[in-house]
Amino acid sequence: MNPITEPFFSLLWAGAATTRSGGKEPVELNPGDVVYVAPETKHWHGAAPDSDFAHIAVMNVVDGASNEWLEPVEAEYDALRCIDEAAKSM
């Protein structure tokens, strides 16, 4: 998980992904989807359970801009994968 000091846009180029920002519910992404993350907002993104993904990230580079990596999100990410797999088996 990481916050950034400048606005951040991400365009999902290929595959499928999941993103979460600002403590909101996770959102599924498909090719062509665009995500906006406001400055100083914690966020993460990763491939959907059954897919790889590629994205283009755009951030304004200014003096003092930064990207700080915070706590790992594997447990949250793995939990989403388990929910997805359970839903598919129903």
PyMOL commands that set and color helices and strands:
alter all, ss='L'
color gray80, all
select helices_A, chain A and resi 74-88
alter helices_A, ss='H'
color red, helices_A
select strands_A, chain A and resi 8-15+17-21+27-29+34-37+43-47+53-59
alter strands_A, ss='S'
color yellow, strands_A
deselect
rebuild
show_as cartoon
